[in-house]
Amino acid sequence: MVRGFLRVVTGFVLAALVAGLVQVLFARPPVDLAGLPQAELLGRLESRGILTLAIATHSAIFASLFALLAIMMAEWLGVRSAVYYAVIGLAIGLAGFLAQFASENAAQPTIVNTYALIAYATTGLAAGLAYWFFAGRCAGRRKKADPENTRPPTKSSDKGTENEPTASTAVTRPLHRTTPTTSVPTTHGPGSAKSLEVA
């Protein structure tokens, strides 16, 4: 029980971190990092790491209720399909896109564009698959062995099997055929007849 809880919590945290990283990669592609001096490169990586943690925290807070319901259902039913978690992640990502659009200010530029939609959809898919890889593929309890299949055979079943011949214990007995005897007249010399018994 405790191990399952820790598995779910760790998987959710990992999914949130992946969501934050994907958002940062879409907002600030790593193309501009090429050719930078080492000191400036480390500074930019540090700032993007902090931004990843901030977005991951925001994503975890937003997705917690939806993810909790989906995870509880998956654990209850033992759903271990990657498609299930990918679809759930995609739905949460699109819900985040709609929530961002609903909270827009008229004075600010709108988020409704193809790039932002792809970014949110990719974020949801990546987070859902990350959770599946770490925790979702082990969802549900292991089924216990059926006690009926593990019980030793009862005495009544033993008696029934003892009386029935099997292929290995069956003894074949030769068939004794009795054929009727017939008398066939044969001749022994002239004028004499003697009956011949044929078995």
C-alpha positions in Angstrom: 0.0 0.0 0.0 2.8 2.4 1.0 4.9 1.4 -2.0 2.0 2.0 -4.3 1.3 5.5 -2.9 5.0 6.4 -3.2 5.0 5.1 -6.8 2.0 7.3 -7.7 3.3 10.4 -6.0 6.8 10.0 -7.6 5.3 9.4 -11.0 3.1 12.5 -10.7 6.1 14.7 -9.7 8.1 13.3 -12.6 5.2 14.0 -15.0 5.0 17.6 -13.7 8.8 18.1 -14.2 8.5 16.8 -17.8 5.6 19.2 -18.4 7.7 22.1 -17.2 10.7 21.1 -19.3 8.6 20.7 -22.5 7.0 24.1 -21.9 10.4 25.8 -21.5 11.8 24.1 -24.6 8.9 25.5 -26.6 9.1 28.9 -25.1 12.9 29.1 -25.3 14.3 26.6 -27.8 17.9 25.5 -27.1 19.1 26.8 -30.5 20.4 30.0 -29.0 22.6 28.2 -26.6 25.0 27.0 -29.3 28.3 28.9 -29.4 27.9 30.7 -26.1 30.8 31.0 -23.7 30.8 28.6 -20.8 30.0 31.1 -18.2 27.0 32.6 -20.1 25.8 29.1 -21.0 25.8 28.0 -17.4 23.9 31.1 -16.4 21.2 30.5 -19.0 20.9 26.9 -18.1 20.4 27.8 -14.5 17.7 30.3 -15.3 15.9 27.8 -17.5 16.1 25.2 -14.8 14.5 27.6 -12.3 11.8 28.4 -14.9 11.2 24.7 -15.4 10.6 24.2 -11.7 8.2 27.1 -11.6 6.2 25.9 -14.6 6.3 22.3 -13.2 4.8 23.6 -9.9 2.1 25.5 -11.7 1.3 22.5 -13.9 1.1 20.2 -10.9 -1.3 22.5 -9.1 -3.5 22.8 -12.2 -3.5 19.2 -13.1 -3.7 17.7 -9.6 -7.5 17.2 -9.5 -7.8 15.8 -13.1 -4.8 13.6 -12.6 -6.0 12.3 -9.2 -9.3 11.2 -10.7 -7.6 9.5 -13.7 -5.0 7.8 -11.5 -7.5 6.5 -9.0 -9.6 5.0 -11.8 -6.5 3.4 -13.4 -5.4 2.0 -10.1 -8.8 0.6 -9.3 -9.3 -1.0 -12.7 -5.6 -2.0 -13.2 -5.2 0.1 -16.4 -1.6 -0.2 -17.6 -2.0 0.9 -21.2 0.3 3.7 -22.4 -2.5 5.0 -24.7 -4.7 5.7 -21.6 -2.2 7.9 -19.9 -1.3 9.6 -23.2 -4.9 10.5 -23.8 -5.4 11.7 -20.2 -2.2 13.8 -20.5 -3.4 15.3 -23.8 -6.8 16.1 -22.3 -5.2 17.9 -19.3 -2.8 19.8 -21.6 -5.7 21.0 -23.8 -7.6 21.9 -20.7 -4.7 24.0 -19.6 -4.7 25.7 -23.0 -8.4 26.5 -22.7 -7.9 27.8 -19.1 -5.1 30.1 -20.3 -7.3 31.4 -23.1 -10.2 32.0 -20.7 -8.0 34.0 -18.4 -6.6 36.3 -21.1 -6.8 40.1 -20.9 -8.2 41.9 -23.9 -5.2 44.3 -23.8 -2.7 41.4 -24.1 -2.0 39.3 -27.2 -4.1 36.1 -27.4 -2.6 32.6 -26.9 -4.8 31.2 -29.6 -2.3 30.1 -32.3 -1.0 26.9 -33.8 2.3 27.0 -32.0 0.8 27.4 -28.5 -1.7 24.7 -29.2 1.0 22.3 -30.3 3.1 23.2 -27.3 0.3 22.4 -24.8 -0.7 19.2 -26.6 2.9 18.0 -26.7 3.3 18.9 -23.0 0.3 16.8 -22.0 1.4 13.8 -24.1 4.9 13.9 -22.7 3.7 14.2 -19.1 1.2 11.4 -19.5 3.8 9.1 -21.1 6.3 10.0 -18.4 3.8 9.0 -15.7 3.0 5.8 -17.5 6.7 4.9 -17.8 7.4 5.3 -14.1 4.1 4.4 -12.4 1.3 3.7 -14.8 2.6 0.5 -16.2 2.5 -1.0 -12.7 -1.1 0.2 -11.9 -3.4 -2.0 -10.0 -2.8 -4.8 -7.5 -1.4 -8.1 -8.6 -4.0 -10.7 -8.9 -3.8 -13.4 -6.3 -3.7 -17.1 -7.4 -7.1 -18.7 -7.6 -7.6 -20.9 -4.5 -9.6 -23.4 -6.5 -6.7 -24.1 -8.8 -4.2 -24.5 -5.9 -6.3 -26.8 -3.8 -5.2 -30.5 -3.8 -7.8 -32.9 -5.3 -10.4 -34.2 -2.9 -10.9 -37.9 -2.0 -14.1 -38.1 -4.0 -12.2 -37.0 -7.1 -9.4 -39.5 -6.4 -11.9 -42.3 -6.2 -13.5 -41.3 -9.4 -10.2 -41.3 -11.2 -9.1 -44.6 -9.7 -12.0 -46.4 -11.2 -11.6 -44.9 -14.7 -8.9 -46.6 -16.8 -6.4 -44.4 -18.4 -4.4 -44.9 -21.5 -1.3 -45.7 -19.5 -2.9 -48.2 -17.1 -5.4 -49.9 -19.4 -4.6 -53.6 -20.0 -5.7 -55.1 -23.2 -6.8 -58.6 -23.0 -6.8 -61.0 -26.0 -10.2 -61.8 -27.4 -11.1 -65.5 -27.2 -13.2 -66.3 -30.2 -15.0 -69.6 -30.4 -15.7 -70.9 -33.8 -18.3 -73.7 -34.3 -17.0 -77.0 -35.4 -18.2 -78.4 -38.7 -18.2 -81.8 -40.1 -16.9 -82.3 -43.6 -17.2 -85.7 -45.1 -14.0 -87.0 -46.5 -13.3 -90.3 -48.2 -10.8 -92.7 -47.0 -10.6 -95.4 -49.5 -13.3 -96.6 -51.7 -16.7 -96.7 -50.2 -15.8 -95.5 -46.7 -16.7 -92.1 -45.4 -15.4 -90.5 -42.2 -16.3 -87.2 -40.7 -13.6 -84.6 -40.4 -13.8 -82.0 -37.6 -12.5 -78.6 -38.4 -11.9 -76.2 -35.7 
